[in-house]
């Protein structure tokens, strides 16, 4: 039996509504899994592996720099790259975050002023890794930023072992993210950016083989 035009339109509309509903449920469930993974990392102290180098991805919190320099000072790697440094911050400013005598590590810290986002961080990291011939790095960044950063770095340095080191940014309540609208919004925004990275919609990448 052939359907008339109004019936066909209703069927198409119903199909689109079911499809949109399914996508919404999929997004919500996958976001909850993402958020739970970030909560798990926030509630557990990160491991401190040894590696050739340390890459510190700057961002909202100076705590990333503080903990990254601490790893270098404790001898977990030979050298560190601080990526995405603001143009107003010189080496003395960066080393001032060290909670020990910065002279111990002043020889072994490099600053990147060019990166302005995670894709840029990955590109600068790739060049730094290639320059020094490193085969393993510790990646220091905020807890919510770990999944997206891993995608971008693994895309450009696929043969380099990356150890993620999650830092809990002050004021970000990931342990109880559902209670805090600001943290919920932060995680939602980060999850959308993570999906863009996952499907390689974030721009050009330089691959280091």
N, C-alpha and C positions, 0 to 999 in steps of 0.2 A: 504494500500500500504506500503510495507516494504521499509524503507529508506536504501540507501547504506551507506557504512562506512564514506565517506567524509561528507555526509549530517548529519549523526549522530554526527560527531565530531563538525560540525559547530553549531548544536543545543546546544550541551553541552557547547561549548565555549560562545555562546550568553547568555545562562542561567547563567554561571559563571560571565560574565561581568555585567549582570543586577543585580546579587546578590551583587557583589562587589560595584557597583554604589549605590545600596540601603543602604549598610552598611556605605559607605562613607557619604551619605546624613544624615543618622541617627546619625553618630558620630558628624558631624558638627552642626546639630540642637541641639543635647543634650549638646554639649560643649558650644554653645551660651547661652543656658538656664543656665548652670552651671556658666558661666562667669557673666551673668546678675545678678544671685543671689549673687555672691561675690561682684559685684559692688553695689548692693542695701545695703548690710551690711556695705560696706566701706563708703557709703554716709550718713549713719544714726548712731547716737550714740547708743551704746548697752545699754540695760536695765541693772540695777544693782539690781538683786534679792538677797534675803537673802538665805543662805544655811548652811548646817553643816560645809562644808569644801570648800577650794579653791584648784584646781589643776592647776598649771602653767606649760605648756609644753614649754620647752626651744627650741630655734631654731636660726634662722638667726638674730633675733632682740632682744636686751635687753629690748625693750619696753614692751614685754610680762611680764617680771619680774617686771618692774617698775609699771605697771598698776595692776598686780595681788597683789603686796604688798600693793598698795594703797587701794584696796578693803578690804584687811585684816585690815589695819589700820583704815579704816572707819567703821569697825564693821559688814561687810556683811557676815562674817563667823567666826568660832571659831579658825580655824587652816588652814595652807596652806602647800601644798606639791609642791616643785619645782622639777620637774622631768626631768631627762636628763642633769644634771649639769656636766660641764666639770671637770675632775679630778683636774685641777689646781685652781678651784674656791672654796674657803672655805666659811664658814658662814658669816664672816665679809665682804667678797667680795659681796655675794648675798645681804646682808642687806644694803650695800652701795647704792643700787639702790632705796632705800626708800627715798622719798622726804619729810621726817619728821624724828623725833627722832626714830631711829630703836630700841631703848630699849623698845618701846611700844609693839613691836611684836616679839622680839628675843626669847621669850618663846614658840612661837606658829608657828615656821617655821621648816619644815623637808626637808632635801635634799636627792634626789635620784641620785646616780652616776652610776647606772647600765644601765638604759635605753639608747639605742643608736638610736632608731627610734620610730615611732608612736605605733607600736605593743608593743614595750618594755614599752613605756609610759603607755599604757593601762594596762599591766600586773602589773607594779609597783603601779599604781593607785588602782587597784583591791585589792592588798594586804594592802595598806594604808587605804582604805575605810573599809575593813574587820577588821583591827586592832582597828579602832576607832568606829566602829559600825555606820558609817554615812549612812544616807538614801538620802542625796541630796548634790550635789557639784556644784560649779561654775567652768567651764572649760575655762581657759584663754589661747588663742593661736592666731596666726595670722589669719586675715580674710580669706585668701585663704585656710588655713589649717582646718577650722572649719568642713566642711562636712566629710572629711576622719576621723578626730579625733572622731567625734560623732559616726561614724560607729564602730570604733575599741573599744571605751569605752562602748558603749551600748551592744556590743557583750559579754564583760566580766563582766559587772555589769548591767544586764538587769533590775534589780529591784531598781536601784538607779536613782533618778531624776537628770538629767544633764542640767544645764543652760549654754549654750554657751555664751562666752564673747569674741567678736571679737576685735582684736587689729590691727590697720593699721601699718604695718612695714614701717619705714622711707625709702624713695626711691622706694617703690613699688606703681606704679600709677594705682591702680585697678579701680579708678573712671573713667579713660579714657584708659583702658587697650589696646584697639585696636590701639592706637597711639604710643605705646612704645613696640618695639620688645622684650626687656628684660622681661617686665611684661607679654606680650603675651606668651612667652616661658615658663615663670614660671607657668602660669595658665594651659597651655597645659600639662606640665609635671605633675602638681598636679591633673589634671583631669584624666590622665591615671592611676595614683596611686590610685585615688578615685575609679575608676572602678575595680581595682585589689582588693581593700578592700571590695567593694560592693559584689563581687563574692567570697569573702573569699579565696583569693589567696595569702595572705600575710604571712602565717606561722601559727604556733601553738598559741592557745589562752587559757588562764586560765579563766574559767567562774566562777564568784561569784554569787551564787543564793541567 
